[in-house]
Structures are given as structure tokens and as C-alpha cells.
Amino acid sequence: MKVSLCYAVYQNAGSLEELYQRSRKAMEENFPDLEFEFVFVNDGSTDGSLEELRSIKKRDADERIKIISFTRNFGQVAAILAGWAEATGDAVINLAADLQDPPEQCVPMVREWLAGHDVVISYRQSHVSSALNKVTSKVAYRLLLPEVPDGGFDFTLLSRRAVQAMLQLRDRNRFYQHDVLWIGFDPVFIPYEKQERRKGRSQWSFLKRLNYFLTCYVNVSYTPLRVMTLLGLGFAGAGVAYSVLIAYMYFQHHTPFQGWAPIMILLLIIGGLIMSMLGVIGEYLWRIFDEAKARPSYLIKERF
């Protein structure tokens, strides 16, 4: 049996040599009877990551390293998909290339797979991060995936049939974690301690994380559209009731009010509500347009 370890690489120069050596050591010492391959997907790095990977491959006597290099930066999810597509193992592990996901955590994951589990998820029991990142991450996972542990996850092992199931999904705007759970296969959760980044800096700014959250939320939830419907019905009902009241007061020869203030308040509230609704519709609409274009999630420039 064969295990593929896949790494999405973006601006990770300086950590790749240690990543490879620790991954190889963990696998060889604990599973001498298994075969391994290491699949590195260079997601348009400009910091020398590709050169470091090629140097590692030149010294790989066993020829177990694959390097896939994109034409440009397509994003983490695209790199994960490429790793799955290129991997040939009976089990495929996806882990970060910045050493925040310790390669040694692959050992209990492989053991769970050998015990018969198709999907093994390592969730973050704790991680070194700012208070803002921890709070926003916890809130996001509560909204998006309330059934998973609070720490969330990126670190996964999929059996060959689980990988094939994932590759059948053709969405462009993917929510990777949701897809892993959506395919089923009764996932097993095991905790780990996410490590502090020792080299480089995270490429996930607050705005990128917010954009990813919006993409994920629209991808998995129709709640915004349902809220729009309920608000529309509520305001329509209130408008009808108020119209009946005005008509009644008119026929009773009473003037409901004089002046423009109430009219302006209603116009501002309803106008703002309509613009918000159009914005929500736009979020869904541009994603429909993006899917309709059917462009590939990534383009490969070179293979090594």
C-alpha cells in the first residue's frame, strides 16, 4: 500500500527542507512496510520555493518526490485539488507546507486509515495566533460547520475512494472543509497542536480571511436569500397594514400626519433594505457567472 503526502506551497522558502526531512523520517520509522510519495504543489511562489524544491528533488535517490508548478497563484484550495489529482497513493494526506501542521501528526492519521477509516481529520485543539484570529475563526466555524470541533481543520487524510469522490465535485468556488464532510464516509476526528510559524509570514490577511468566509458561507448556505424573503414579506405586510390604517383615517376625515419626516424615514429604510437585498443577490449571481464560464481551477506550468 502507498501513502501520498501533499503540500500546497506558497512563499514557504526556508521551511521546505525541514518539512521534507521530518515527513520522510516520520513515515519511514513508523511504517517501514508502506510505500510513500511526496507531492509538492508550487502555487505561484516568488520567494525561491520552487528552486528549493528542485534542489530537494535532485538529492532524492528514491525518486519519490513530485513537483507541480502553477502558471501563477491560484489559491490554496486549487493547490490542494492539484495535489489530490496528481497523487497515486491509496491514502492521500493534505498538510500545510509552513510546518504549522507537524508532519509527525501524519502517524496517528495513517494508523486510523489502516484501521479502516476513509476520512481522518486532524482538528486544531489549540494554535498560536492573535486573539482576533482565534475569535473570528471560532465564530466562522460555528456558522459554517457547527458539527465540527471549534478549532476547525485543514489537515486531512482521504482514502483513494474518498479522493475520487472529492475529484468528482466540479465547483469553482470551493469550501474545502465542507466538501470533505459532505462526501460522508464517517470521518474520524483527532486533535493536534498547531505549531507557531517559524519562517516567513502568513499570507492570510484579515481581508483574505473575510473574503474566504463570504465565499464559503454563500457556498454552503441559502440563509441570506431566505432572510431576504422573510424581510420582504415582513415589510410588505407592514406596508399593507399601514395602508389600511391610512385609508381608514382618510375616510374618517383625519390626516394621518403632515410633513415629510415619516415619508423620508420609510424611504430610507426601504431603500436601504432593497440595496442590501440586491447586494446579497449579487454575491450569488457573480458566483453563478463564475461557474458558468467553466474555467479550470488551476493551470500547470511545469512538472518535475
Order of alpha helices (4+ residues) and beta strands (2+ residues): beta-alpha-beta-alpha-beta-alpha-beta-alpha-beta-alpha-beta-alpha-alpha-beta-alpha-alpha-alpha-beta
